[in-house]
């Protein structure tokens, strides 16, 4: 009977998780296929994943063929899986209009695939029917994006398209203007088939599939158990477990909302049971899961785009992201520790913590990730080949554990899951290509850059604040990859013009595109966390923003001093930066919590916050002043805490 109750409880929990995912994650709002139709759909998804791996590694045909066929499959599968609107879906039902849209839209892209050589060689001479085909393809892509990504990115694209067709393109003949516009967006590599889609089809898709295999071998459960072993027994243990496990799981999943829901279904109830408020528990999970996308080595797949945009090796991107990522999670970790001390919360009992010896028996699960890093950073093979080899290594290591062994059924299930996850990223990258292409062909990018540079003058802080606001607004409800593509094309050049190194500028827009997931008013990850915690959504979002305070500070610091990204530094400077930055993050986190050994007064909070900010800025003079401020506040708080404990003992 107890077994039945346990199964029913797990089933109810899964239903709650699915409901939250459908509400806050458009990617989870899919048609319901059961029985033979489900088998057919999974077969198509799996074949798409296999084809993507084959093409990215072995194909030598024209690049236009690869890109157009990839997008043709994206829109085909998009209409097959995603209904026109949210809500309850009929099982095994697809309206006739969706079938027509699926066939017509994918046919538009496959037309380009089959006639790629002729189209490339025909120059600018396009027949009217080819322009109509391009319009059909673009409209179909827009509709798929609306269904699986959402409206925010379409509003952005719509604004730029409207600008291009009214003011941006100067041809007085409207039909010639439309002809030129469609030709550039659909038949060249300056629109849909530009850098974002190229990187997605060449690199990202293989890493998405690799992530699906990692999930099947039980890597998420291993990370949660590992986090329990590391931090579970300490004060506020479940919240610390959430921080560590979400950082590890998030770098693989690449979805703030998805990671919040999956790991949060385990960690949030534990945090509430320990004594954290629902709003704080949901915020911890949301902030940690969002930060998973800046955690090397995977970094939510956007790192591959950054490597292509900046023109540096992927390993270079991943290595320079280490310190900012650790500072981000250190800030959250310190906040949850101080909150636990303030509320006098305990950790997890020793009986509930997994045995380290038992966990070490499954350490082999990390081998695919470790080898992936070795293969890529050592330049032993290309990124896509390294990811493919890591997939096969995942299958191999799964054979050592019966429960998570990759059977033929699990193998195809992982391929299908990888194929499904690619749809959202592919559609978003295609839409980002439309936005970037429109900005380029109209010259709007230069106008935006010149406008903001003239407003900012020589004041970098103004350009940084304006760029931050653009990233947060455009990032609300937009996938990280698409948001980064838009920002890399529009706002990153502004910072580069202001003298910020290219790598630091791209990291800046990357970070603020990510934190949009926890920044009110459209904080999807925070709202998902509040739904699981059954707390107040807006308060959860504000708590998450407070916990992730490092993400709002560190990007400014590495723009003013790129040494934080290990640019033009020596080993002594690196050591200084690491030590002072961590002390600085502690100061800022303590100020946000208002507690360190005892409750802080307003003046102490201000002083320790200022000291923390000075320490995060990597310069010797600011470090000296900041260290004095933080140290003085800590000593003062220790004395107050000592007196309070002495009074209680008496």
C-alpha positions as CSV (number, residue, x, y, z in Angstrom):
1,X,0.0,0.0,0.0
2,X,2.8,2.4,0.9
3,X,4.4,1.6,-2.5
4,X,1.2,2.6,-4.3
5,X,0.9,5.8,-2.3
6,X,4.5,6.6,-3.2
7,X,3.8,6.0,-6.9
8,X,0.7,8.2,-6.8
9,X,2.6,11.0,-5.0
10,X,5.4,10.8,-7.7
11,X,2.7,10.9,-10.4
12,X,1.0,13.9,-8.9
13,X,4.4,15.7,-8.5
14,X,5.2,15.0,-12.2
15,X,1.8,16.4,-13.2
16,X,2.5,19.5,-11.2
17,X,5.9,19.9,-12.9
18,X,4.4,19.4,-16.3
19,X,1.8,22.0,-15.6
20,X,4.4,24.6,-14.5
21,X,6.5,23.8,-17.5
22,X,3.6,24.3,-19.9
23,X,2.7,27.6,-18.2
24,X,6.2,29.2,-18.1
25,X,8.1,27.3,-20.8
26,X,6.7,27.5,-24.3
27,X,8.9,24.6,-25.4
28,X,6.9,22.3,-23.1
29,X,3.5,23.3,-24.7
30,X,3.4,20.5,-27.3
31,X,0.8,18.4,-29.0
32,X,-0.1,15.1,-27.3
33,X,0.9,12.1,-29.4
34,X,0.2,8.6,-28.1
35,X,0.4,5.1,-29.5
36,X,1.6,4.7,-33.1
37,X,1.6,8.4,-33.9
38,X,3.9,9.0,-31.0
39,X,6.3,6.3,-32.3
40,X,6.2,8.0,-35.8
41,X,6.9,11.4,-34.3
42,X,9.8,10.1,-32.2
43,X,11.2,8.3,-35.2
44,X,11.2,11.5,-37.2
45,X,12.8,13.5,-34.3
46,X,15.4,10.8,-33.9
47,X,16.2,10.7,-37.6
48,X,16.5,14.5,-37.6
49,X,19.0,14.3,-34.7
50,X,21.1,11.6,-36.5
51,X,21.0,13.6,-39.7
52,X,22.1,16.7,-37.9
53,X,25.1,14.9,-36.5
54,X,26.0,13.4,-39.8
55,X,25.8,16.7,-41.7
56,X,27.8,18.7,-39.2
57,X,30.6,16.1,-39.2
58,X,30.7,14.5,-42.6
59,X,28.8,16.6,-45.1
60,X,30.9,18.4,-47.8
61,X,28.1,19.8,-49.9
62,X,27.2,23.4,-50.4
63,X,26.7,25.4,-47.1
64,X,23.3,26.7,-48.4
65,X,22.1,23.1,-48.8
66,X,23.0,22.4,-45.1
67,X,21.4,25.5,-43.8
68,X,18.2,25.4,-45.8
69,X,17.5,21.7,-45.2
70,X,18.2,22.3,-41.5
71,X,15.6,25.1,-41.3
72,X,13.2,23.2,-43.5
73,X,13.2,20.4,-40.9
74,X,12.9,22.9,-38.0
75,X,9.7,24.4,-39.4
76,X,8.3,21.0,-40.4
77,X,8.8,19.7,-36.9
78,X,7.7,23.0,-35.3
79,X,4.3,22.7,-36.9
80,X,4.2,19.0,-36.1
81,X,4.9,19.4,-32.4
82,X,3.6,22.8,-31.4
83,X,-0.1,23.8,-31.5
84,X,-1.4,27.2,-32.5
85,X,-2.4,28.1,-29.0
86,X,-1.9,27.0,-25.4
87,X,-4.4,25.0,-23.5
88,X,-5.7,21.5,-23.4
89,X,-4.8,19.5,-26.4
90,X,-6.7,16.6,-28.1
91,X,-4.7,13.4,-28.2
92,X,-3.3,12.6,-31.7
93,X,-5.0,15.6,-33.3
94,X,-3.5,18.0,-35.8
95,X,-5.8,20.5,-37.6
96,X,-5.9,20.6,-41.3
97,X,-4.6,24.2,-41.5
98,X,-1.5,23.1,-39.5
99,X,-0.8,20.3,-41.9
100,X,-1.1,22.7,-44.8
101,X,1.2,25.2,-43.0
102,X,3.7,22.5,-42.2
103,X,3.9,21.2,-45.8
104,X,3.9,24.6,-47.6
105,X,6.4,26.3,-45.2
106,X,8.9,23.4,-45.2
107,X,8.5,23.1,-49.0
108,X,9.6,26.8,-49.3
109,X,12.9,26.0,-47.6
110,X,13.4,22.7,-49.3
111,X,12.9,24.4,-52.7
112,X,16.0,26.4,-51.8
113,X,17.8,23.1,-50.8
114,X,17.1,21.3,-54.1
115,X,17.9,24.3,-56.3
116,X,20.7,25.8,-54.2
117,X,23.3,25.7,-56.9
118,X,21.1,27.5,-59.5
119,X,19.9,30.1,-56.9
120,X,23.5,30.9,-55.7
121,X,24.6,31.4,-59.3
122,X,21.7,33.4,-60.5
123,X,22.9,36.6,-58.7
124,X,20.3,39.2,-58.1
125,X,17.9,38.1,-60.9
126,X,14.9,36.6,-59.0
127,X,11.6,35.7,-60.5
128,X,8.3,36.8,-58.8
129,X,7.5,33.2,-57.8
130,X,10.8,32.9,-56.0
131,X,10.0,36.1,-54.0
132,X,6.6,34.6,-53.1
133,X,8.4,31.4,-51.9
134,X,10.7,33.5,-49.8
135,X,7.7,35.3,-48.2
136,X,6.0,32.0,-47.5
137,X,9.1,30.7,-45.8
138,X,9.6,33.8,-43.7
139,X,5.9,33.9,-42.6
140,X,6.1,30.2,-41.7
141,X,9.2,30.7,-39.6
142,X,7.6,33.6,-37.8
143,X,4.6,31.4,-36.9
144,X,6.8,28.5,-35.7
145,X,8.8,31.0,-33.6
146,X,5.5,32.4,-32.1
147,X,4.5,28.9,-31.0
148,X,7.7,27.6,-29.5
149,X,9.6,30.8,-28.5
150,X,6.9,33.4,-27.8
151,X,5.9,36.9,-28.9
152,X,8.7,39.1,-27.4
153,X,11.3,38.3,-30.1
154,X,8.6,38.8,-32.8
155,X,7.9,42.3,-31.5
156,X,11.5,43.1,-31.8
157,X,11.7,41.6,-35.3
158,X,8.5,43.3,-36.3
159,X,9.8,46.7,-35.3
160,X,13.0,46.3,-37.4
161,X,11.1,44.9,-40.4
162,X,8.6,47.8,-40.3
163,X,11.4,50.2,-40.1
164,X,13.1,48.7,-43.1
165,X,10.0,48.7,-45.3
166,X,9.0,52.3,-44.4
167,X,12.2,54.3,-43.8
168,X,15.3,52.1,-43.8
169,X,15.3,51.1,-47.5
170,X,15.3,54.1,-49.8
171,X,14.0,52.6,-53.0
172,X,10.8,54.6,-53.8
173,X,9.1,51.6,-55.5
174,X,7.5,49.6,-52.6
175,X,7.4,46.3,-54.6
176,X,11.1,46.6,-55.6
177,X,11.8,47.4,-51.9
178,X,10.0,44.2,-50.8
179,X,11.8,42.2,-53.5
180,X,15.2,43.4,-52.3
181,X,14.3,42.8,-48.7
182,X,13.0,39.2,-49.2
183,X,16.0,38.3,-51.4
184,X,18.5,39.5,-48.8
185,X,16.7,37.7,-45.9
186,X,15.8,34.4,-47.6
187,X,18.3,33.9,-50.4
188,X,21.6,35.2,-49.0
189,X,23.6,34.4,-45.9
190,X,22.9,37.9,-44.4
191,X,19.4,37.0,-43.1
192,X,17.9,33.7,-41.9
193,X,20.9,31.7,-42.9
194,X,23.5,34.0,-41.3
195,X,25.9,33.3,-38.3
196,X,23.3,32.3,-35.7
197,X,21.7,29.5,-37.7
198,X,25.1,28.5,-39.1
199,X,26.5,28.0,-35.6
200,X,23.3,26.3,-34.4
201,X,23.3,23.8,-37.2
202,X,27.0,23.2,-37.0
203,X,27.8,23.2,-33.2
204,X,24.8,23.8,-30.9
205,X,22.6,21.0,-32.2
206,X,25.3,18.3,-31.4
207,X,25.7,19.7,-27.9
208,X,22.0,19.8,-27.3
209,X,21.8,16.1,-28.2
210,X,24.8,15.4,-26.0
211,X,22.9,17.1,-23.1
212,X,19.9,14.8,-23.8
213,X,22.2,11.8,-23.4
214,X,23.7,13.1,-20.2
215,X,20.2,13.5,-18.7
216,X,19.4,9.9,-19.7
217,X,22.5,8.5,-17.9
218,X,21.4,10.2,-14.6
219,X,23.8,13.1,-14.5
220,X,21.3,15.4,-12.9
221,X,20.6,13.0,-10.0
222,X,24.3,12.5,-9.6
223,X,24.9,16.3,-9.4
224,X,22.1,16.7,-6.7
225,X,23.6,13.8,-4.7
226,X,27.1,15.3,-5.0
227,X,25.8,18.7,-3.9
228,X,24.2,17.0,-0.9
229,X,27.5,15.4,0.1
230,X,29.3,18.7,-0.2
231,X,27.0,21.1,1.5
232,X,23.9,19.3,2.8
233,X,24.9,19.0,6.4
234,X,25.8,22.6,6.9
235,X,23.4,25.5,8.0
236,X,20.7,25.9,5.4
237,X,22.0,22.8,3.6
238,X,19.1,22.4,1.1
239,X,19.6,25.9,-0.3
240,X,23.3,25.3,-0.7
241,X,22.5,22.0,-2.4
242,X,20.2,23.9,-4.8
243,X,23.0,26.4,-5.6
244,X,25.6,23.7,-6.4
245,X,23.3,21.3,-8.2
246,X,21.6,24.0,-10.3
247,X,25.0,25.3,-11.3
248,X,26.1,21.9,-12.5
249,X,22.8,20.9,-14.1
250,X,22.1,24.3,-15.6
251,X,25.3,24.3,-17.7
252,X,24.1,21.1,-19.4
253,X,20.4,22.0,-19.9
254,X,20.8,25.5,-21.2
255,X,17.3,26.5,-20.1
256,X,16.6,28.6,-17.0
257,X,13.0,27.7,-16.7
258,X,13.6,24.0,-17.5
259,X,16.4,23.7,-14.9
260,X,14.4,25.6,-12.3
261,X,11.5,23.2,-12.6
262,X,13.5,19.9,-12.8
263,X,16.0,20.5,-10.0
264,X,13.5,22.8,-8.1
265,X,11.0,19.9,-7.8
266,X,13.6,18.3,-5.5
267,X,15.4,21.2,-3.9
268,X,12.5,23.7,-3.2
269,X,10.5,21.4,-1.0
270,X,13.7,20.6,0.9
271,X,14.4,24.3,1.4
272,X,10.8,25.0,2.7
273,X,11.0,22.1,5.0
274,X,14.3,23.5,6.5
275,X,12.6,26.8,7.2
276,X,13.2,29.1,4.2
277,X,10.2,31.1,3.0
278,X,8.5,30.0,-0.2
279,X,9.6,33.2,-1.9
280,X,13.2,32.8,-0.9
281,X,13.3,29.1,-1.8
282,X,11.9,29.7,-5.3
283,X,14.3,32.6,-5.7
284,X,17.3,30.5,-4.8
285,X,16.5,27.9,-7.4
286,X,15.6,30.4,-10.1
287,X,18.8,32.5,-9.6
288,X,21.0,29.4,-9.5
289,X,19.3,27.7,-12.5
290,X,19.6,30.9,-14.5
291,X,23.3,31.2,-13.7
292,X,23.9,27.7,-15.0
293,X,23.9,29.2,-18.5
294,X,27.1,31.2,-17.7
295,X,28.8,28.1,-16.2
296,X,31.6,26.6,-18.3
297,X,32.2,24.4,-20.1
298,X,28.8,24.3,-21.9
299,X,27.4,27.7,-20.9
300,X,23.9,27.1,-22.4
301,X,25.3,26.7,-25.9
302,X,25.6,30.5,-26.4
303,X,29.4,30.2,-25.8
304,X,29.7,28.6,-29.3
305,X,28.0,31.7,-30.8
306,X,30.2,34.0,-28.9
307,X,33.3,32.2,-30.2
308,X,32.1,32.7,-33.7
309,X,31.1,36.3,-33.3
310,X,34.3,37.3,-31.5
311,X,36.6,35.1,-33.6
312,X,38.4,33.3,-30.7
313,X,38.5,29.6,-29.9
314,X,35.7,28.2,-27.8
315,X,38.2,27.0,-25.1
316,X,39.3,30.6,-24.7
317,X,35.7,31.7,-24.1
318,X,35.1,28.9,-21.5
319,X,38.3,29.6,-19.6
320,X,37.7,33.3,-19.3
321,X,34.1,32.7,-18.1
322,X,35.3,30.7,-15.0
323,X,35.9,33.6,-12.5
324,X,32.7,35.6,-13.3
325,X,30.6,32.4,-13.1
326,X,32.1,31.4,-9.8
327,X,31.7,34.9,-8.4
328,X,28.0,34.7,-9.4
329,X,27.4,31.5,-7.5
330,X,29.6,32.6,-4.6
331,X,27.3,35.5,-4.2
332,X,24.2,33.3,-4.1
333,X,25.9,30.8,-1.8
334,X,26.9,33.5,0.7
335,X,23.4,35.0,0.7
336,X,21.7,31.6,1.5
337,X,24.3,30.9,4.2
338,X,23.7,34.3,5.9
339,X,20.0,33.8,5.6
340,X,20.3,30.4,7.3
341,X,22.4,31.9,10.1
342,X,19.9,34.8,10.5
343,X,17.0,32.4,10.8
344,X,19.1,29.8,12.7
345,X,18.3,27.1,10.2
346,X,19.9,23.6,10.3
347,X,21.2,21.4,7.6
348,X,20.1,18.0,6.4
349,X,20.4,15.1,8.8
350,X,23.3,12.7,8.3
351,X,20.9,9.9,7.6
352,X,19.5,11.7,4.5
353,X,22.9,12.6,3.0
354,X,24.2,10.1,0.5
355,X,27.4,8.3,1.4
356,X,30.4,9.7,-0.3
357,X,31.7,6.2,-0.9
358,X,28.5,5.2,-2.7
359,X,28.6,8.4,-4.8
360,X,32.3,7.8,-5.8
361,X,31.2,4.5,-7.4
362,X,29.3,6.6,-10.0
363,X,32.1,9.2,-10.6
364,X,32.5,7.7,-14.0
365,X,29.4,9.6,-15.1
366,X,31.5,12.7,-15.3
367,X,33.9,11.1,-17.8
368,X,32.0,12.4,-20.9
369,X,32.0,16.0,-19.6
370,X,35.7,15.8,-18.6
371,X,36.8,14.3,-21.9
372,X,34.7,16.8,-23.9
373,X,36.7,19.6,-22.2
374,X,40.0,17.9,-22.8
375,X,39.3,17.2,-26.5
376,X,38.1,20.7,-27.2
377,X,40.6,22.7,-25.1
378,X,43.5,20.6,-26.3
379,X,42.5,21.1,-29.9
380,X,42.5,17.3,-30.4
381,X,39.4,17.5,-32.6
382,X,36.7,19.9,-33.7
383,X,33.9,20.9,-31.3
384,X,31.3,18.9,-33.1
385,X,33.4,15.8,-33.3
386,X,34.2,16.1,-29.6
387,X,30.5,16.4,-28.8
388,X,29.8,13.3,-30.9
389,X,32.5,11.3,-29.3
390,X,31.2,12.4,-25.9
391,X,27.8,11.1,-26.9
392,X,29.2,7.7,-27.6
393,X,31.2,7.9,-24.4
394,X,28.0,8.6,-22.5
395,X,26.5,5.4,-23.9
396,X,29.6,3.5,-22.9
397,X,29.7,4.7,-19.3
398,X,25.9,4.0,-18.9
399,X,26.6,0.3,-19.3
400,X,28.2,0.3,-15.8
401,X,24.9,1.2,-14.1
402,X,21.9,-1.0,-14.7
403,X,19.3,1.6,-13.7
404,X,20.6,4.3,-16.1
405,X,21.8,2.0,-18.9
406,X,21.2,3.4,-22.4
407,X,19.0,0.7,-23.9
408,X,17.9,1.0,-27.6
409,X,14.7,2.6,-26.4
410,X,16.6,5.1,-24.2
411,X,19.0,5.7,-27.1
412,X,16.2,6.7,-29.5
413,X,14.4,8.6,-26.7
414,X,17.6,10.8,-26.2
415,X,17.9,11.4,-29.9
416,X,14.2,12.4,-30.1
417,X,14.6,14.7,-27.0
418,X,17.7,16.3,-28.6
419,X,15.8,16.8,-31.9
420,X,12.9,18.4,-30.1
421,X,15.1,20.8,-28.1
422,X,16.8,21.9,-31.3
423,X,13.5,23.3,-32.7
424,X,13.2,26.2,-30.3
425,X,16.9,27.1,-30.6
426,X,16.8,26.8,-34.4
427,X,13.7,28.9,-34.8
428,X,15.1,31.6,-32.4
429,X,18.4,31.7,-34.3
430,X,16.6,32.0,-37.6
431,X,14.6,34.9,-36.2
432,X,17.7,36.5,-34.8
433,X,19.2,36.3,-38.3
434,X,16.2,38.2,-39.7
435,X,16.7,40.9,-37.0
436,X,20.5,41.1,-37.6
437,X,20.0,41.1,-41.4
438,X,17.5,43.9,-41.3
439,X,19.7,46.0,-39.1
440,X,22.6,45.4,-41.5
441,X,20.9,46.1,-44.8
442,X,19.3,49.3,-43.5
443,X,22.4,50.6,-41.8
444,X,20.5,51.0,-38.6
445,X,23.3,49.4,-36.6
446,X,25.6,52.3,-37.3
447,X,22.9,54.9,-36.6
448,X,22.2,53.2,-33.2
449,X,25.9,53.0,-32.4
450,X,26.5,56.7,-33.4
451,X,23.4,57.8,-31.5
452,X,24.3,56.1,-28.2
453,X,27.9,57.0,-28.5
454,X,27.0,60.7,-29.0
455,X,24.6,60.6,-26.0
456,X,27.2,58.9,-23.8
457,X,30.1,61.1,-24.9
458,X,33.2,59.9,-23.2
459,X,31.2,58.5,-20.3
460,X,31.4,54.7,-20.5
461,X,29.0,54.2,-17.6
462,X,26.1,55.8,-19.6
463,X,26.7,53.4,-22.6
464,X,26.9,50.5,-20.2
465,X,23.6,51.4,-18.4
466,X,21.8,51.9,-21.7
467,X,23.2,48.6,-23.1
468,X,22.2,46.8,-19.9
469,X,18.6,48.1,-20.1
470,X,18.4,47.0,-23.8
471,X,19.6,43.5,-23.0
472,X,17.2,43.1,-20.1
473,X,14.2,44.4,-22.0
474,X,14.9,42.4,-25.2
475,X,15.8,39.3,-23.2
476,X,12.5,39.1,-21.4
477,X,10.9,35.8,-22.6
478,X,13.5,35.4,-25.3
479,X,15.9,32.3,-25.3
480,X,19.4,33.1,-24.3
481,X,20.9,32.2,-27.7
482,X,18.6,34.4,-29.7
483,X,18.9,37.3,-27.2
484,X,22.7,37.1,-27.4
485,X,22.6,37.1,-31.2
486,X,20.5,40.3,-31.2
487,X,22.7,42.0,-28.7
488,X,25.9,40.9,-30.4
489,X,24.6,42.6,-33.6
490,X,23.2,45.7,-32.1
491,X,24.6,46.7,-28.7
492,X,28.0,45.0,-28.4
493,X,29.5,47.1,-31.1
494,X,28.5,50.2,-29.1
495,X,30.7,49.1,-26.2
496,X,33.5,48.2,-28.6
497,X,33.3,51.7,-30.1
498,X,33.6,53.1,-26.5
499,X,36.9,51.3,-26.1
500,X,35.8,48.1,-24.3
501,X,37.6,45.0,-25.5
502,X,35.5,42.8,-27.8
503,X,35.4,39.8,-25.5
504,X,34.4,41.9,-22.5
505,X,31.7,43.7,-24.5
506,X,30.2,40.3,-25.6
507,X,30.4,38.9,-22.1
508,X,28.5,42.0,-20.9
509,X,25.6,41.6,-23.2
510,X,25.6,37.8,-22.7
511,X,25.2,38.3,-18.9
512,X,22.4,40.8,-19.0
513,X,20.5,38.8,-21.6
514,X,20.5,35.9,-19.2
515,X,19.5,37.8,-16.0
516,X,16.3,38.9,-17.8
517,X,14.9,35.5,-16.8
518,X,14.9,36.6,-13.1
519,X,14.4,40.3,-13.5
520,X,10.9,41.7,-13.0
521,X,8.4,42.1,-14.6
522,X,8.9,39.2,-17.0
523,X,11.0,36.9,-14.8
524,X,10.0,33.5,-16.2
525,X,12.4,31.4,-14.2
526,X,11.5,33.2,-11.0
527,X,7.8,32.7,-11.7
528,X,8.4,29.0,-12.4
529,X,10.2,28.7,-9.0
530,X,7.4,30.5,-7.2
531,X,4.8,28.1,-8.8
532,X,6.7,25.1,-7.4
533,X,7.3,26.8,-4.0
534,X,3.7,28.1,-3.9
535,X,4.9,31.6,-3.1
536,X,4.3,35.1,-4.4
537,X,5.7,35.5,-8.0
538,X,6.8,39.1,-7.9
539,X,8.4,38.8,-4.5
540,X,10.2,35.7,-5.7
541,X,11.5,37.6,-8.7
542,X,12.8,40.5,-6.6
543,X,14.5,38.0,-4.2
544,X,16.1,36.2,-7.2
545,X,17.4,39.5,-8.5
546,X,18.8,40.3,-5.1
547,X,20.5,36.9,-4.8
548,X,22.0,37.3,-8.3
549,X,23.4,40.8,-7.4
550,X,26.9,39.7,-8.6
551,X,25.5,39.3,-12.2
552,X,24.5,43.0,-12.1
553,X,27.9,44.2,-10.8
554,X,30.6,41.9,-12.3
555,X,29.9,42.8,-16.0
556,X,30.5,46.5,-15.2
557,X,33.8,45.6,-13.5
558,X,35.2,43.5,-16.4
559,X,34.3,46.3,-18.8
560,X,36.2,48.9,-16.8
561,X,39.1,46.4,-16.1
562,X,39.2,43.4,-18.4
563,X,41.7,41.8,-16.1
564,X,38.8,40.1,-14.4
565,X,38.5,38.1,-17.7
566,X,42.2,37.3,-17.5
567,X,42.9,39.7,-20.4
568,X,46.5,41.1,-20.3
569,X,47.3,39.8,-16.8
570,X,50.1,38.0,-15.1
571,X,49.9,35.3,-12.4
572,X,50.3,37.7,-9.5
573,X,47.4,39.9,-10.8
574,X,45.3,36.9,-11.3
575,X,45.8,35.8,-7.7
576,X,45.0,39.3,-6.5
577,X,41.9,39.5,-8.6
578,X,40.6,36.1,-7.3
579,X,41.1,36.9,-3.6
580,X,39.8,40.4,-3.6
581,X,36.8,39.6,-5.8
582,X,35.6,36.9,-3.5
583,X,36.0,39.1,-0.5
584,X,34.2,41.9,-2.4
585,X,31.3,39.5,-3.3
586,X,31.0,38.6,0.4
587,X,30.7,42.3,1.3
588,X,28.0,43.0,-1.3
589,X,26.1,39.8,-0.4
590,X,26.2,40.6,3.4
591,X,24.9,44.1,2.6
592,X,22.0,42.6,0.6
593,X,21.1,40.2,3.4
594,X,21.6,42.8,6.2
595,X,23.3,40.2,8.4
596,X,26.8,39.1,9.3
597,X,27.2,37.6,12.8
598,X,24.3,39.9,13.8
599,X,21.7,42.2,12.2
600,X,23.4,45.1,10.4
601,X,22.5,48.8,10.8
602,X,21.9,50.8,7.6
603,X,25.2,52.6,7.9
604,X,27.1,49.3,8.2
605,X,25.3,47.9,5.2
606,X,26.3,50.9,3.1
607,X,29.9,50.8,4.2
608,X,30.3,47.1,3.6
609,X,28.5,47.3,0.2
610,X,30.8,50.2,-0.9
611,X,33.9,48.2,0.3
612,X,32.7,45.1,-1.5
613,X,32.2,47.1,-4.8
614,X,35.7,48.6,-4.5
615,X,37.2,45.1,-4.0
616,X,35.4,43.7,-7.0
617,X,37.0,46.4,-9.1
618,X,40.4,44.9,-9.9
619,X,42.7,47.9,-9.0
620,X,45.3,48.1,-6.2
621,X,44.0,51.5,-4.8
622,X,40.3,50.4,-4.7
623,X,41.4,47.0,-3.2
624,X,43.1,48.7,-0.3
625,X,40.2,51.0,0.6
626,X,37.7,48.2,0.0
627,X,39.6,45.8,2.2
628,X,39.7,48.2,5.1
629,X,35.9,48.9,4.8
630,X,34.9,45.2,4.7
631,X,37.3,44.1,7.4
632,X,36.2,46.9,9.7
633,X,32.6,46.0,9.2
634,X,33.2,42.3,9.8
635,X,35.2,43.0,13.0
636,X,32.5,45.3,14.3
637,X,29.7,42.8,13.5
638,X,31.7,40.0,15.2
639,X,31.9,42.1,18.4
640,X,28.2,42.7,18.3
641,X,27.5,39.0,17.7
642,X,29.8,38.1,20.5
643,X,28.0,40.4,22.9
644,X,24.6,39.1,21.9
645,X,25.7,35.4,22.4
646,X,27.1,36.4,25.8
647,X,23.9,38.1,26.8
648,X,21.8,35.0,25.8
649,X,24.1,32.7,27.7
650,X,23.8,34.8,30.8
